[in-house]
Each structure stands twice: as C-alpha cells, then as structure tokens.
Amino acid sequence: MGMPVISSSNTTRSQAITDIIQSVALEEAALSHILNAEGEKIQKMVAMADATPEILLQTNKSVESMVGAVTRLEMILQSKLSAFEGCLCEGTVAP
C-alpha cells in the first residue's frame, strides 16, 4: 500500500471551519442517540420480571462504561470547537 496523495482544494478557510463545526454537530447528534439507547437498555432491564441484581449490576456497569466513552468523546469535540473560538465573529468567520 502506497502513501496517500493529498492534493490541495479550493475550499475557503471559512468553509473549512463551517465543515468542522457541522461535523461536530453531527457527532453530537450521534452521541445523543447512543446515550438514549443506553437509557432504553436500562429501562428494559429494570422492567424484566426475571432480572436478577447481578444482571442489573452488569447492565449498569456496561452503561457506565459507555457513558465514560461518550464523555471522553465530548471532551475531544469540545477541544475541536475551542480551536476556532477566536475565529468566529457575529455569525461570520474572521479572515
């Protein structure tokens, strides 16, 4: 496998920043869906008639692990956005 070829594009700085912000927004939406699914998982496990304390604790541990992973990803997304803090001026991107 050879080295990838990276060629320049005609994308403006403003468009590049907008694209990154949009990608962060999409990632945030995906993370919210993951957290919602984890909440539903807990609700289904608690509603099970034959759920033992061990099963509930296992489920809780699984959900806790996923929430930790989502938290770490949130911090990464926050750092992506903070890199552009000084670039945004009243809805437009500074030159």
Protein Blocks (a to p, Z undefined) as FASTA:
>chain_A
ZZddddddfbdfklmmmmmmmmmmmmmmmmmmmmmmmmmmmmmmmmpmklcfklmmmmmm
mmmmmmmmmmmmmmmmmmmmmmmmmmpgghiacZZ
